[in-house]
Amino acid sequence: MADSNAVPRSEARRVVQVAATPGDTGRDLLAKVPQVTLGFWLIKIAATTLGETGGDAVTMSMGLGYLLGTAIFAVLFIAAVTLQMRARRFHPGLYWATIVASTTVGTTLADFATRSLGIGYTGGSALLLALLLASLYTWHRTLGSVAVNTVADARTELFYWVTIMFSQTLGTALGDWVADSAGLGYVGGIAIFGALLAIVAALYRWTRTSHTALFWAAFILTRPLGAVVGDFLDKPVAQGGLDLSRYTASLVLLAVIVVAMFVFPQKPAIRAH
């Protein structure tokens, strides 16, 4: 999808001029999240796939289990969110580290809920969808908007990261439900979620559907896509996967994210004001 926060060149020049006036700074006009560009979505998909392989590496390959794995990644996620919220401006490395932390804790938490607690993929997906919608509803009722270019203060950031955590957790459960419970397999799951993302992109390009709604739809859908891609990479051949090492896959995906950050420079979104 293209940048949902893009502004005309004339407006961008006006923002720069306003920022240059006494008593104001360019930083005050920038959000603490990146512009939503093609590069953003490519990195997001790589990050969600890394969350799946990295989470499974800790809980399965290392044998630490879902509960301990969730505890480890929850601590990392809370630490990353704390640093992100304390930062005074947008830092690409910190932002994407927090996204990766959210998707790994989402992986282990979803696996713990659906497998260890026994509520299953269907029950887990329904519960997490309800929590995600409740988070978006509360955020909108409290602050009046869930647009990502409003994420510039602590309260908005808190809603943003809580919503992201729910979306990342839902994505794992939903991906597993499509691949396993629905019997479509990992390749089928990739096709389904890829097609849904293409539909969202088409709605963005050729309709007047709310860009904020389409952003969250795409953001949510990239997580189950990453989940099924990750499972396709590391699951046994007998189960429809490629049986690659989770450690190797995770390191390769991490390298892809780092390289993509240089190839697609991450700039902060311009705040709505």
Salt bridges, closest charged atoms under 4 A:
GLU11 OE2 - ARG14 NH2 2.67
GLU52 OE1 - ARG223 NH2 3.26
ASP111 OD1 - ARG115 NH2 3.69
GLU157 OE1 - LYS32 NZ 2.83
ASP176 OD2 - ARG115 NH2 3.39
ASP234 OD2 - ARG246 NE 3.68
